[in-house]
Amino acid sequence: MHRRLIAPGALAAASVLLAIPASAASHSPGAPGIGDPYYPAYGNGGYDVSHYDLRLKYQPATDELEGTATLLARTTEDLSRFNLDFLLDVSEVRVNGAKASFATSGEHELEITPRTPLAKGTAVTVVVRYSGVPSSKEAYGFNAWLRTPDGGVAAGEPEGAWWWFPSNDHPLDKATYDVSVQVPNGTQFVSNGTLQSTTSRLGWTRYNWRSNKPQATYLATFAAGRFDVTTGTSEGGVPVINAYSKDLGDNAGSARASLERTGEVTDWLSEYFGPYPYNAVGGYVPNTPQVGYALETQTRPFYSPRQFANGSNVSVVVHELAHQWYGDDVSVKGWKDIWINEGFARYAQWLWSEHEGEGTAQEIADYVYASRPADDPFWTVKPGDPGPENQFHSAVYDRGALTLQALRNEIGDEAFFRVLKGWPQKYAYGNASVADFRAYAEEVSGRSLSALFDTWLFQPSKPAAGAAAKASITRSSALPAQPKSWKKIAATNDVHGHGH
C-alpha cells in the first residue's frame, strides 16, 4: 500500500525551552527523531516502549475522540526530556505518577519534561490524557485520518498513529497493545488481535482488543462504524475475524467473496513462510471510497472497498496476509528497507497465481522484464533503497519480486524456499534490513550473492540481457503472453502510490 509522504526535513520550528533542574546537568533531551534518513522527524530517541494501553471514547457523529494512553517504556539514555509523536490536544501528562510539563513543537511533536530527570535503564510509565477531532488535524499538509459516514478509521503508512494515540512512531520500536474503545450502542469497534470482552452501559459499548505480539505503531488500527462481523477458524486452527461496513453497496458481495478466503490463504501461506506468527487473523472493509489502498494492519488488514469494485480480488488478500510475515513479524530497520515488505508480498501474489493455474512466477517475471523497455523510468527506481519519494513505487513491488525470481533461479528451489521459510523465524518479532536478508540468503545457499542483489535491487537501470539470461529471465526477444493473473495483480499497483 500505501500512504506515501516525501520526507520532511529536520524540524524547522523551535522547541519551547523548558527549565531543567541543576541535578539534570548530565542529562539531555531525547532526539525528536529515531534517526531514519527518509523521515528525520519520525520516532524519537532515548527510550523504548514495551506496551501501549489505550482507553478511549469515540463519538462517530462528531468525530470526537478522548481518553487516556498509558505507555510502559525504558530509557536508553539519561533523559532530561523526551518526545512523543502526536497531534491531538493534551490536557495532562504524568511520568511515573508525577505531573510533567509538556509542550508542542514542530509538526507533530509532544515534548515532555518529567519532574525529575530519568537515568538510563529506568522503567518509565507515561500517562497522557487527551481529546480532539482527528479529522481536523493536519501535519506536513495532510490528514491521515479516514472519516466514514458512520465513524472513523486509522490505517496509514508510514504514519497514522499521530491522529489517535501518542507513540514512538517508527517500526524500530515495536510493542504490545491493549486497545479499549467505547462507542455508542449500534456502532462497533475493530482493532488488532483478539477481542477480549465487550461491556455495555447507559447507551455505550466498550470493546477491549489485545495484540499480544510486538507490533509497529503504523500497524495499529482503529475502526469505528457499523459493521457486519463474521468469525470462524481456519483449517489450520487460526481464529478468523472479518468486518464489513454495512453500507458497502455494490462492493459488498465481492468484498466478502475475497475476505472470507482469509483462513484458506493464511494456511496456504504458512506452507511457504512457516507457522502463522499470531493468534488471530482477518480483515476489515470500512466505507472509505475516498482512498483506494490496502494496508497490512497487524492480524487484521484494512481494505478499501475500491479494491473490490471489479469483483472479487483474492490476490490483494494474499498480498496483505503475506505481510503478516514479511513486514509485520519481521519489520524494516529503516524505511529504506521497504523491499523486505513489498517485494515479498508481491512475490506471494505470483506464487498464488501459480497455485491458481493462472501463470507461473517464472512467466510473470518474464512478462515484467520484457514488457518494460530499458528507457522506462520504472528501471531508474532502486528497490533496495528507493528514496522516500519512491518508497511505494510499482518498481519496489514488481522489480522487487523480479529480484526474488532471479534469486530463486540462482540458488534453486530447495534453498530458495528454505530462505523464505527460515527468514521470519530468524528475525521473528524483530527488525531486519536488506543487507541482513542478503547475508541470510548467502548463509542458507552457500553462494556469494552480492552481484545478483546489486544488479536487481541497486542499479538505476534495467538489468542487461546477459544478467537476465544468467538469472533465467526472458530468454526470448519476443514479448511473452500476458499471464492470466496479471490484471488482478496489476490492479493492486495503483493503490500503493497514494500521495498526500
N, C-alpha and C positions, 0 to 999 in steps of 0.2 A: 504494500500500500504505500501511498500513504501521504500524510500531510508533510509537505516539504517547505523548508524555510532556509533562505540564503543566510549564511552565518552572520549574525550581528558582530560588530567589532567589540572591542573591550568596552565595558560600561563607561558611558560618557558622563552621566550625571554624577555629581559629587555626593559622597555619602554624608549623612548628618553626623557631625562629630559628637561623640558621647564621652563623658568623663570616665576615666578608668582609675580605680584606686591605685595608690602607690604600690600596694602589695602585688599588683599585676605587672610590675615593670618587666618581668621576664616573659610575660605572656603577650601574645599578639593576636590580632583578628584573623579568623579563618578566611581563606580566599573566597571571593564571590563566585568563582567557577571551579570546577573539578579538574580543569586542565585539558579539556578536549579542544584541539585546534579548530575543529569545524564549528563549534559552538562555545566560544570562550566564557560566556556568562551562564552556561547551564551547569547544574550541580553546584556543589560547594565543597570547600576544603575544611579539614580539621576534625571531622567526625565521620562515623559510620552508623547508619540506622539499622537496627535489627528487627524492629516491629513497628507497625502503624496501627493504632486503634482509632477508628473514625466513627464518631457517634453524632449523627446528623439528622436534621429535619428539613424536608423539602416540600414546597408548595407549588405544584405544577401550574396552577392558574396564573401565578405572578412570577414564577421562576426564582423565588426567594429560597436561599439555602442558608442554614445556620447550624451551628453546633460546635463540637469540641474535637480537636485532634490531639492524641497523645502519642508522642514519639519516644521510643526507647532507643538510646544510642550510646556510643562510647567514643570518647575523644581520641584522636590520633596525634594530637599535639597540644601544647599548653595554649589555652584559648582565653583571650580577654573578651572576645565577641565572636559570634558565628552567624551565618546566613541560612535562611530557608528560601526556596523558590515558591512564590505565592502572589496572588493578585487580589483576593477578596479583602474585606475590611476587618481588621483585627481589633478586638476590644481588650484583650488581656493575654499576657504570656507569663507562664511560670516555668522556672528552671529548678528542678529538684525541690519543688514545693514553694519556693520563694518567688514573689513577683519580680519580673525582669523588665528592664527598659527595652523599648523596641521602636524602630523607625523604618521607613521605606526608602529605597534608593534604586537608581537605575530603572529599568523597565519592569522587572518582576522580582526584586529582592526584598526580603523582610530581614532586617538586621536586628539581632537580639543580643543584648548585653546583660549577662547574668549579674546578680547582686555581688557575687564573689567570683573571681576568675576560676577557670576549670583546668586542673592539671591533666597532662597526658595520661591516657589509660583510665580515665574516670567514667563510671557508668552515669548516664545522664537521662533524666526524664523531662521532656519538654511538653508542656500543655499549652495549646493555642486555642482561644475562644474566638470565633469569627462569624461573620454573616455577610450577605451580599447577594447581588443578582448576577450570576455568572455571564449571562448573555450581554451584560452591559460593560464588561471588562475587556480591554484590549492590551496587547503588548506587541511591540515591533510592527504595529499597524494591522494586526489581525486578531480574530477571536476564534479559538478552537472549540468552544462550547457549541453543541448542536441542539438547537431548540426544536422541539417537535410540537404538534398540535395538542398533545396530551402530557408533555413533560420535557425532559432534557436528557442529553447523552454526553458523556465524556469518553472519547475514543480517538486519540490522535498520536501521531508520531512525527518528529521526535519529542514533541511536548503535548501535554494535555492535562497533567495533574494540577498545574497552577490555578485552574479555574474551579477546583473543588477541594483540594487539600494541600497544606504546606508540606514540602518534601525536600529531599536532596535529589533533584530530578536529573539523574543520569543512570544508565544501565549498570555502571560500576558499583552502585550502592543498592543492592537488592535486599529485600526484607520480606517478612511475613505480614499478613494483613487480617484484621477484623474490621469489617465494614458493616455498620448498623445504621440503617436509614429509615426514618419514619415518614410515611406518605399518607395522604387521605385515603380512607376506605374506597375501594374501587380502582385504585392505582396500584400497580405492582412495582417492586424494585428488584433489579437484577444486577449481580456483580460477579466477581470471580469465585472459583472454588465451589464449596458446598454450602447449601442453605442450612444453617444450624437450627433456626427456630423462627417463628413469627408470633407476634402478640398483638392483640387489638384492644383499643381502649378509647372511648369518647370520640369515635369517628376517625381515628387514626390507626394505621397498622405499621408495626416496626418489623423490618426484615433484617435478619442477622446472618451475614455471609462470612465465611472464613476461607482464606487462601493460606494453606499451611506449609507451602514450599516457597523458597526465595523467589521474589517477583520484582522485576524492574518497575519503576514508577509509571512509565508510559504504558505498561501492560495492565495497570489497574483500571477498571472500567466502572462507570456509573450509568445506569439506565433506568429512568423512572418513566412510567407510562402505563397504558392499558394493553396488557399482553395476554395472549393465549400461551400457556406454558405446557410443554409436553415432557414427560420423563420416561426413562427406560434404562436398560442396561445393555451394553454391547455384548456380543457373544464371548468376548474375552474377559468380561466381568467389570468393565468400566462404567460407572453411572453416567447417564447422558441427560442433560437438562438443556432444552431449547426453548426460546421465547420468540413469539411473533407479534408484532403490533397488530391490533385489531382493525386497523384501517390501512392495510397494505393494498387494498383494491385488487386490480388485475394481477398484481405480482404475488398475491398470497399463495396460490397453488404452486407456482414454480419455486418459490422460496422454500416451502415445506418439502417439496419433492427433492430438493437439494440437501437441506439441512438434516432431514430425517435419515439420511445415509451417513450421518456423522459417526455413529458407532461402528458401522461397517468399515468406513475409511480409516478410523483410528486403529482398528485391529489389523487392517492391511498394512498401514504404515509401520506398525510395530514389527512386521516381518523384516523390514529394511533397516529401521533405525533403532531397534531394540525395544524393551518394555516401555509402555507409555509412562511418562515421568510424574503424573499427577493422579489424584484420587477422584477426579471428575472431568467431564468433557462436555462440549455442547456448542451453542452459538446463539446469537440473537439478531433479529432483523427489526429495528425500530423504523418508524415512518420518518426517514431523513432523506427525502428526494433531493435536497439541496447539495448533497455530496454523492459521489459515486464509488468511493473506495471501500475496501475491506481491511480489517486490522486484526492481528493475531492476539488480541487481549487474552491474557493467560487463562487457559481452560475454557474460555467462552468467547470465541471470536465475534467481532462486530462485522455485520454485512449490511451495506446499503441495499435498499430494495431495488435500486437500479441494476445491481448485479444479476437480477433475475428477470429483467424486462423482456428478454428474448427467449424465455423458457428456462428450464432447469439448467444449472451450471454446477455440476459436482466438481469440476476441475478447480474452481475457486475455493471450494471447501477443502479439497486436497491441499491446496497451497497454504491456506491459513492453519490447517491442522499440522502440516509438516513443520511449521514454525514452532509448534509446541516443543519440538526437539531442537530445531535449528533457529535460535533467536530468543526463545523463552527459557528453556532448560539451559542451553549454552548461549549466553548473551555476548554481545560485542564488548571488547575492551574500550574501543573508541568508535565514534560514528563512521570513521573511515573504513572500518571493518564490515560494513553493511553487506558485502558479498557473502559473508558467513550466513546471513539470514536469507537474502533474496535469491542468490544463485541456487541454493539448495532447495528452497521451497518451489522455485520454478522447475528444477530438475525432477522433483517429486511429481509434478504435473506431467512431465514427459514419461515417467515410469507408469503413471496411471493410464496414459494413452496406450502404452504397451499392454497393460493389463486389460484394457477395454478393446483391444484389437483395432485401434484407430490410428496406428502409426507408431513405430518403434522409436526409442530415444535416438538411435542412430539416424533414422530417417528424418526426424525433426532437426537434429543437429546439422545434417547435410543441407536441409532446406534453409535454416537460419543462415548458415555460412554462405550459401550460393545466392540467396535472394537479395543480399545487400552488396552493392558494388564497393570497390575499395575506396571510392571518394565519398561514400555515405558518412555523414557526421557521426553516425552510430559508432563507428570504429574509433573515433577520437576519444571516447569515454573509456577510462581505465577502471574496470570493475573493482580492482584491488585497492584503489584509492581514488574514487571518482570526483572528489571535491563536494562541498555541501550543495552547490547548485545542481549537481547531477546525482545526488545521493539516491534518488528513486527513478533515475532514467531507465528506459527499457533495456539499455545495454547492460546494466547491472543485473538484470533478470536473464535476458536471453544470451548475451555473451557470457554472463556468469555461468549459466547452465551449460553452454557450449564448452567452457573450460572443464567442467566435470566430465563431459563425454570424452574430451581429449584425454583426461586423466584415466578414465575407465579403459580406454583403448591402449594407453601407455602401460599400465600396470596389470591389466587383465581383470576379469570379473571377480575372481576369488579374492584378490587383495582389495579391489575397489569396494566391494560390499562389506568386507571386514572394516575398512575405514569408515564407511557410512554408519555402521552399527556401533563401532567402538568409540567414535568421537563423542557422542552425547554421554557416554559412560565415563570417559576420561575426564571431562570437564563439567560433570553434572552439577547443576545449580550454581555454576560459576560464570566466568567470563573468559574469552579467548580471542585471539587475533588471527588475521590471515596468515601471518608468519607462523603462528602456532599450528595452524592447520597444515601448512606445507611441511613443517617438521614432523608432524604426526603421520602424514601420508608417506613421507620418506622412511620413517621408522617401520611402518607396517609393511611397506612394499620392498624395502631394502634397496631402493633406487634413488639416485640423485634427480630431483625434480625441479631444480631452480630454473633451468632454461624453459621448461614447459610452463611454469607459473608466470615467469616473466613475459613470455610470448602472448599468452592468452589473457592475463589479468592486468599487466602493467605497461604494455606498449600502446601508444595512442594511434594505432594503425591496424589494418586488417592483417591477420597472420598470413604470410605468404603461402603460395600454393605448396611449396616444399614442406613448410611446417604443418600445413593442413594434411598433406598426404602422410606425413610421418605420424600424425595423430589419427589417421584413417578417417579424415573428414573430407567429404566430397571429392572423390577421385575422378569424377566425370566433369567435363566442362559444361555439360547441359544442366539447366535448372531442374532439380528434382521435382517430382509431383508434390503438390501441397498435401501434407498429411491430413487425414480426415479430422483429426482433433485440433488442427491449427486454429481454426476460427474461435473455438471455445477458449483455447489457451491465450490467444491474442486479445480476446475480449477482456482479459484481466490486465492487459498492459495499460490501457487508458486510465485506469483508476489509480495508478501509483504516482503520477506526477501532479498531485493536487497542490497548487501553489497558494500562497496567502494573497 
